[in-house]
Amino acid sequence: MKKIILNLLLIIVPAMNVLAQPCDEHKNIINNVIGTINSKNVEELKKYLADDFTISEYSGNIAVLILNQIISQLNDEVAESKFIDEQKNGNLTIIQYEFNYNKLGNRLTTFTINDENKICRLDVMDIGVKTLSGYGETRRSDKLFFTNKFEVVDNLILVEAKVNDKIKYFLFDSGAPRLALNSRYYRDENDKRRVKGTTKGVNGTANGVDIYHLQSFNFNGIELNDQDVMTMDFLHLEEECGKEIHGLIGFDIMKDYDILFDYQNSLLVLIQPQYTSEYLNHNSQYQIKDEVDIIMKKHIPIVTINIGNCKYAFGIDSGASRNLIAEDLFESLKQELIDVNENYLVGVDNNRKNVKNSKLKNIIIGSTYFENTIALFSDISHLNNDNQNKLDGLIGYEILSYQPTLLSFKNNKMIFF
């Protein structure tokens, strides 16, 4: 009997060890994480991150920013790795590895991987990461509508808002997910921890991203109070505009309103959706000419446009000073272009990137024609790194300024007057 038991153990134990080892796909993910730590570059790792990726109890875009911060602060490399354990929990696989760092020594890292072989959680050692305390509720204005005069500088909308009870200039940028402040004016000097990461935007990668505890923000009664917000450097935008720009107003501030852009009169009107019809009835200068459907991709509304004989999905972004088209569409759209030349695009990183600049002969949205609008061809792959609707480009000033235009996030409509 003793011999039989020993023989059974010899059969069972090796089998358990084989099953416990990660599969090749999971090993590839772990090796990619090690490569990311050693290279200090998270770009390659992003394709392995789930849409709900979580680190330090934060998810989504903030989690990616924090991951970048952690890796930049490690200032070390993984010399060796050792598999410790693997467990299944429903559709999740929880894998533990011991990383042997050159300076830090052995540290335990836990990966939670979903059934699509994407990392949905990553737990590393605590290194004093400075993170957002979470976004609270945006307090809506009591007004049924409010009207702002705005300035157009370099095709961008500048409005006034109060930050910490002082009136300052802000960019009105529907393509930005949240309110952001200029790090030149807003920083916690007594907090020695800094966010060393970057964040990717339409026009580049913003350096010097940090976090600032905001006492109060007020845009015509829309309020944020006692909250952490992102900061970044807007130096080159200030130089172009010739004004102090204290930040940008993003989608979180405007999401509950219908937005009427009237460039001819330099008016920006935010309307409670239930009041929009009545507002238009009382303002007879706004006669509906065309109405098209939009769908939302997170914070970006998407409209179908026609160029030549083909349909494309373009995001609507009031912060886009020119039409922006995916660079891989240049060859297929060549016959629809005139005045093609080389130009440069300056992003929030203040770096110049050479791009192809041209005019589109015709864009058709609904039944409305737009002739000879300026278009830049650039890399927009960072706008399509999720599984939602693919964007072929962005439209902004070139379309919104052509006639009064209303965007309704709630009713999924774009209306031309």
C-alpha positions as CSV (number, residue, x, y, z in Angstrom):
1,M,0.0,0.0,0.0
2,K,2.9,2.4,0.9
3,K,4.5,1.8,-2.5
4,I,1.2,2.5,-4.3
5,I,0.8,5.8,-2.5
6,L,4.3,6.9,-3.3
7,N,3.7,6.0,-6.9
8,L,0.5,8.0,-7.0
9,L,2.3,11.0,-5.5
10,L,5.0,10.7,-8.2
11,I,2.3,10.9,-10.8
12,I,0.2,13.7,-9.2
13,V,3.0,16.1,-8.2
14,P,4.7,16.5,-11.6
15,A,1.2,16.9,-13.2
16,M,0.4,19.7,-10.8
17,N,3.7,21.5,-11.5
18,V,3.1,21.3,-15.3
19,L,-0.4,22.8,-14.9
20,A,0.8,25.6,-12.7
21,Q,3.2,27.0,-15.3
22,P,1.9,30.0,-17.3
23,C,0.9,29.4,-20.9
24,D,3.0,30.9,-23.7
25,E,0.7,33.8,-24.2
26,H,0.9,34.7,-20.5
27,K,4.7,34.3,-20.5
28,N,4.8,36.7,-23.5
29,I,2.8,39.3,-21.4
30,I,5.2,38.9,-18.4
31,N,8.2,39.3,-20.7
32,N,6.7,42.4,-22.2
33,V,6.2,43.9,-18.8
34,I,9.9,43.2,-17.9
35,G,10.9,44.8,-21.2
36,T,8.8,47.8,-20.4
37,I,10.4,48.2,-17.0
38,N,13.9,47.9,-18.4
39,S,13.3,50.2,-21.4
40,K,11.1,52.8,-19.4
41,N,8.7,52.8,-22.4
42,V,5.1,51.8,-21.9
43,E,4.0,52.2,-25.6
44,E,4.6,48.5,-26.5
45,L,2.8,47.3,-23.4
46,K,-0.4,49.3,-24.1
47,K,-1.7,46.6,-26.5
48,Y,-1.7,44.1,-23.6
49,L,-3.8,46.4,-21.3
50,A,-7.5,45.8,-21.0
51,D,-9.9,48.7,-21.3
52,D,-10.6,48.5,-17.6
53,F,-6.9,48.1,-16.7
54,T,-6.4,48.9,-13.0
55,I,-3.3,49.9,-11.0
56,S,-3.1,51.5,-7.6
57,E,-6.9,51.3,-7.5
58,Y,-7.3,53.5,-10.6
59,S,-8.6,52.5,-13.9
60,G,-8.7,53.6,-17.6
61,N,-6.5,56.5,-18.8
62,I,-5.5,57.5,-15.3
63,A,-4.2,53.9,-14.7
64,V,-2.0,54.1,-17.8
65,L,-0.6,57.4,-16.6
66,I,0.1,56.0,-13.1
67,L,1.8,52.9,-14.7
68,N,4.1,55.3,-16.7
69,Q,4.8,57.1,-13.5
70,I,5.7,53.9,-11.6
71,I,8.0,52.7,-14.3
72,S,9.8,56.1,-14.6
73,Q,10.3,56.2,-10.8
74,L,11.7,52.7,-10.5
75,N,15.0,53.7,-12.0
76,D,16.0,50.0,-12.0
77,E,16.1,47.0,-14.3
78,V,14.8,43.4,-13.8
79,A,17.8,41.0,-13.9
80,E,15.9,37.8,-13.4
81,S,12.3,36.6,-12.9
82,K,10.9,33.6,-11.1
83,F,7.4,32.1,-11.4
84,I,5.7,31.7,-8.0
85,D,2.0,30.8,-8.5
86,E,-1.0,30.8,-10.8
87,Q,-4.7,30.6,-9.9
88,K,-7.9,30.8,-11.9
89,N,-10.8,32.9,-10.6
90,G,-13.7,32.7,-13.1
91,N,-12.5,34.2,-16.4
92,L,-9.4,35.7,-14.7
93,T,-6.0,34.2,-14.3
94,I,-3.9,35.5,-11.3
95,I,-0.2,35.0,-11.8
96,Q,2.5,35.9,-9.3
97,Y,6.2,36.4,-10.3
98,E,9.2,37.4,-8.2
99,F,11.2,40.0,-10.0
100,N,14.9,40.3,-9.0
101,Y,15.9,44.0,-9.6
102,N,19.5,45.0,-9.9
103,K,19.2,47.6,-7.1
104,L,15.9,46.8,-5.3
105,G,16.4,43.1,-5.0
106,N,13.5,40.7,-5.0
107,R,10.0,42.1,-5.3
108,L,6.6,40.3,-5.8
109,T,4.5,41.4,-8.8
110,T,0.9,40.1,-9.4
111,F,-0.7,40.0,-12.8
112,T,-4.5,39.6,-13.3
113,I,-5.2,38.5,-16.9
114,N,-8.6,38.2,-18.5
115,D,-9.7,35.5,-21.0
116,E,-8.8,37.9,-23.9
117,N,-5.2,37.7,-22.6
118,K,-5.2,41.4,-21.6
119,I,-3.9,42.7,-18.2
120,C,-6.8,44.0,-16.2
121,R,-4.8,44.5,-13.0
122,L,-1.2,44.9,-12.1
123,D,0.1,45.0,-8.5
124,V,3.7,46.2,-7.9
125,M,5.5,47.4,-4.8
126,D,4.4,50.7,-3.2
127,I,6.9,53.4,-4.2
128,G,5.0,56.4,-3.0
129,V,3.0,57.1,-6.1
130,K,1.1,60.3,-6.2
131,T,-2.3,59.6,-7.6
132,L,-5.7,61.3,-8.1
133,S,-8.0,61.0,-5.2
134,G,-10.8,60.5,-7.6
135,Y,-13.2,62.8,-9.5
136,G,-16.3,64.0,-7.7
137,E,-19.5,65.2,-9.2
138,T,-19.5,68.2,-11.5
139,R,-22.2,70.5,-10.2
140,R,-24.5,71.7,-13.0
141,S,-25.6,75.3,-13.4
142,D,-29.1,76.2,-12.4
143,K,-29.5,78.2,-15.6
144,L,-31.5,76.7,-18.5
145,F,-28.8,78.2,-20.8
146,F,-25.9,80.5,-20.6
147,T,-24.0,82.5,-23.3
148,N,-20.3,83.1,-23.5
149,K,-18.4,85.6,-25.7
150,F,-15.3,83.9,-26.9
151,E,-12.1,84.8,-28.7
152,V,-10.7,82.7,-31.6
153,V,-6.9,82.5,-31.5
154,D,-5.1,80.2,-34.0
155,N,-8.6,78.7,-34.6
156,L,-8.9,77.7,-31.0
157,I,-11.7,78.9,-28.7
158,L,-10.7,80.9,-25.6
159,V,-13.3,81.6,-22.8
160,E,-13.1,83.0,-19.3
161,A,-13.7,80.9,-16.2
162,K,-13.0,81.2,-12.5
163,V,-10.3,79.1,-10.9
164,N,-9.9,79.6,-7.1
165,D,-12.2,82.6,-7.5
166,K,-10.0,84.4,-10.1
167,I,-11.0,84.9,-13.7
168,K,-8.6,83.3,-16.2
169,Y,-8.5,82.3,-19.8
170,F,-9.2,78.6,-20.7
171,L,-9.3,76.7,-24.0
172,F,-12.8,75.2,-24.7
173,D,-11.8,71.8,-25.9
174,S,-14.5,69.1,-26.4
175,G,-11.8,66.6,-27.5
176,A,-10.2,66.6,-24.0
177,P,-11.8,64.2,-21.6
178,R,-11.5,66.3,-18.5
179,L,-10.6,69.7,-17.1
180,A,-6.8,70.2,-17.0
181,L,-4.8,73.1,-15.6
182,N,-1.5,74.7,-16.7
183,S,1.3,73.4,-14.6
184,R,3.1,76.7,-14.8
185,Y,0.5,78.3,-12.5
186,Y,-0.8,75.3,-10.5
187,R,1.4,73.1,-8.6
188,D,1.6,71.8,-5.0
189,E,5.0,73.2,-4.0
190,N,5.1,71.4,-0.7
191,D,4.4,67.9,-2.2
192,K,7.8,66.4,-3.1
193,R,6.2,63.6,-5.1
194,R,5.8,64.4,-8.7
195,V,4.1,62.7,-11.5
196,K,6.9,62.0,-14.0
197,G,4.6,60.5,-16.7
198,T,3.2,61.8,-19.9
199,T,-0.3,61.7,-21.4
200,K,-1.2,61.3,-25.1
201,G,-3.4,63.7,-26.8
202,V,-4.6,64.4,-30.3
203,N,-1.7,66.8,-31.0
204,G,1.1,65.1,-29.2
205,T,2.3,63.8,-25.8
206,A,2.1,66.2,-22.9
207,N,5.2,66.2,-20.7
208,G,5.4,67.2,-17.1
209,V,1.9,65.9,-16.2
210,D,1.2,66.3,-12.5
211,I,-1.7,66.5,-10.1
212,Y,-3.0,69.6,-8.3
213,H,-5.6,69.9,-5.6
214,L,-8.1,72.4,-6.9
215,Q,-10.2,74.4,-4.4
216,S,-12.8,75.7,-6.9
217,F,-13.5,76.0,-10.6
218,N,-16.6,77.8,-12.0
219,F,-17.7,78.1,-15.6
220,N,-21.0,80.0,-15.6
221,G,-22.3,78.0,-12.7
222,I,-20.8,74.7,-13.6
223,E,-18.6,73.9,-10.7
224,L,-15.9,71.6,-9.5
225,N,-14.8,71.9,-5.8
226,D,-12.2,70.4,-3.6
227,Q,-10.8,67.9,-6.2
228,D,-7.6,66.7,-7.7
229,V,-7.1,67.6,-11.4
230,M,-4.4,66.9,-13.9
231,T,-1.9,69.6,-14.9
232,M,0.4,69.9,-17.9
233,D,2.5,72.5,-19.7
234,F,0.7,74.8,-22.1
235,L,3.8,77.0,-22.8
236,H,3.8,76.8,-26.6
237,L,0.0,77.5,-26.8
238,E,0.5,80.6,-24.6
239,E,3.3,81.8,-26.9
240,E,1.0,81.3,-30.0
241,C,-2.0,82.9,-28.4
242,G,-0.1,85.8,-26.7
243,K,-2.2,85.2,-23.5
244,E,-1.9,83.4,-20.2
245,I,-3.8,80.1,-20.7
246,H,-4.6,78.6,-17.3
247,G,-6.0,75.3,-18.6
248,L,-8.5,73.7,-20.9
249,I,-12.2,72.9,-20.3
250,G,-12.9,69.4,-21.3
251,F,-15.8,67.0,-21.8
252,D,-16.5,66.5,-18.1
253,I,-17.6,70.2,-17.8
254,M,-19.8,70.3,-20.9
255,K,-21.2,66.8,-21.1
256,D,-24.6,67.6,-19.7
257,Y,-25.4,70.4,-22.1
258,D,-26.2,71.0,-25.8
259,I,-23.5,73.2,-27.2
260,L,-24.2,75.9,-29.8
261,F,-21.1,77.2,-31.6
262,D,-21.7,80.6,-33.3
263,Y,-18.3,81.8,-34.6
264,Q,-19.7,84.6,-36.7
265,N,-21.0,86.3,-33.5
266,S,-18.2,84.8,-31.2
267,L,-20.9,83.2,-29.1
268,L,-20.8,79.9,-27.3
269,V,-24.2,78.8,-25.8
270,L,-24.6,75.9,-23.4
271,I,-28.2,74.8,-23.2
272,Q,-29.9,72.3,-20.9
273,P,-31.1,69.6,-23.4
274,Q,-34.7,69.7,-22.3
275,Y,-34.7,73.5,-23.1
276,T,-33.0,73.4,-26.5
277,S,-36.2,73.4,-28.6
278,E,-37.6,76.3,-26.7
279,Y,-34.3,78.2,-27.0
280,L,-34.3,77.8,-30.7
281,N,-37.9,78.9,-31.0
282,H,-37.0,82.1,-29.1
283,N,-34.0,82.8,-31.3
284,S,-35.3,82.9,-34.8
285,Q,-31.9,83.6,-36.4
286,Y,-31.1,79.9,-35.9
287,Q,-33.1,78.0,-38.6
288,I,-32.2,74.3,-38.9
289,K,-30.6,73.6,-42.2
290,D,-29.4,70.0,-41.6
291,E,-29.5,67.4,-38.9
292,V,-27.2,64.3,-38.7
293,D,-26.8,61.5,-36.2
294,I,-23.7,61.1,-34.0
295,I,-22.6,58.3,-31.8
296,M,-20.3,58.6,-28.8
297,K,-16.9,57.0,-28.5
298,K,-16.2,57.7,-24.8
299,H,-16.0,61.5,-24.8
300,I,-15.8,62.0,-28.6
301,P,-18.9,62.3,-30.8
302,I,-18.5,60.5,-34.1
303,V,-20.2,61.6,-37.4
304,T,-20.2,59.9,-40.8
305,I,-18.8,62.0,-43.5
306,N,-18.5,61.5,-47.3
307,I,-15.2,62.1,-49.1
308,G,-15.4,61.2,-52.8
309,N,-17.4,57.9,-53.0
310,C,-16.4,56.7,-49.5
311,K,-17.8,57.1,-46.0
312,Y,-15.6,57.8,-43.1
313,A,-16.0,58.0,-39.3
314,F,-14.7,61.4,-38.0
315,G,-14.6,62.6,-34.4
316,I,-15.9,66.1,-33.6
317,D,-13.4,68.1,-31.6
318,S,-13.6,71.8,-30.9
319,G,-9.9,71.8,-30.0
320,A,-9.0,70.7,-33.6
321,S,-7.8,73.8,-35.4
322,R,-7.7,71.9,-38.7
323,N,-9.3,68.7,-40.0
324,L,-7.0,65.8,-39.0
325,I,-7.0,62.6,-41.1
326,A,-5.2,59.3,-40.4
327,E,-1.9,59.3,-42.3
328,D,-2.5,55.9,-43.8
329,L,-5.5,57.3,-45.8
330,F,-3.3,59.8,-47.7
331,E,-2.8,57.6,-50.8
332,S,-6.4,56.6,-51.1
333,L,-7.6,60.2,-50.8
334,K,-5.0,61.8,-53.1
335,Q,-7.4,62.5,-55.9
336,E,-9.7,64.4,-53.5
337,L,-6.9,66.8,-52.5
338,I,-5.5,70.0,-53.8
339,D,-2.5,72.2,-52.7
340,V,-0.7,69.3,-51.1
341,N,2.5,70.3,-49.3
342,E,4.7,69.6,-46.2
343,N,3.9,71.4,-43.0
344,Y,4.4,70.7,-39.3
345,L,2.1,70.0,-36.4
346,V,3.0,71.4,-33.0
347,G,1.6,69.4,-30.1
348,V,1.2,70.0,-26.4
349,D,4.8,68.6,-26.1
350,N,6.0,71.7,-28.0
351,N,7.6,69.3,-30.6
352,R,7.2,69.8,-34.3
353,K,6.2,66.9,-36.4
354,N,6.3,67.0,-40.2
355,V,2.9,66.2,-41.7
356,K,1.2,66.5,-45.1
357,N,-0.9,69.6,-45.4
358,S,-3.7,69.9,-48.1
359,K,-7.2,71.0,-48.9
360,L,-10.1,68.6,-49.3
361,K,-12.1,69.5,-52.4
362,N,-15.4,68.4,-50.8
363,I,-16.6,67.0,-47.5
364,I,-20.3,66.1,-47.3
365,I,-22.0,65.8,-43.9
366,G,-25.6,64.9,-44.2
367,S,-26.7,67.1,-47.1
368,T,-24.2,69.9,-46.3
369,Y,-21.2,70.5,-48.5
370,F,-17.9,71.9,-47.2
371,E,-15.4,73.0,-49.9
372,N,-11.7,73.4,-49.7
373,T,-11.3,72.8,-46.0
374,I,-7.7,72.5,-44.7
375,A,-6.7,69.0,-43.7
376,L,-3.5,67.6,-42.0
377,F,-2.5,63.9,-42.3
378,S,-1.0,62.6,-39.1
379,D,-0.8,59.5,-36.8
380,I,-4.0,59.1,-34.8
381,S,-3.5,55.5,-33.7
382,H,-3.6,56.5,-30.1
383,L,-7.3,57.4,-30.6
384,N,-8.0,53.8,-31.7
385,N,-6.3,51.8,-29.1
386,D,-9.6,50.4,-27.7
387,N,-12.2,48.1,-29.2
388,Q,-14.7,50.9,-29.9
389,N,-15.6,52.5,-33.2
390,K,-12.5,53.3,-35.3
391,L,-11.8,56.9,-36.1
392,D,-10.5,57.9,-39.5
393,G,-9.9,61.5,-38.4
394,L,-11.1,64.6,-36.6
395,I,-13.1,67.7,-37.6
396,G,-13.2,70.9,-35.6
397,Y,-12.8,74.6,-36.5
398,E,-13.0,74.0,-40.3
399,I,-16.5,72.6,-40.0
400,L,-17.9,74.2,-36.8
401,S,-17.0,77.7,-37.9
402,Y,-18.7,77.3,-41.4
403,Q,-22.1,78.0,-39.9
404,P,-23.7,78.0,-36.5
405,T,-23.6,74.4,-35.3
406,L,-25.2,72.6,-32.3
407,L,-23.8,69.4,-30.7
408,S,-26.1,67.4,-28.5
409,F,-24.3,64.6,-26.6
410,K,-27.6,63.6,-24.9
411,N,-29.7,63.3,-28.1
412,N,-26.9,62.2,-30.4
413,K,-27.4,64.9,-32.9
414,M,-25.3,67.4,-34.8
415,I,-27.4,70.3,-36.2
416,F,-26.3,72.9,-38.8
417,F,-28.2,76.3,-39.0
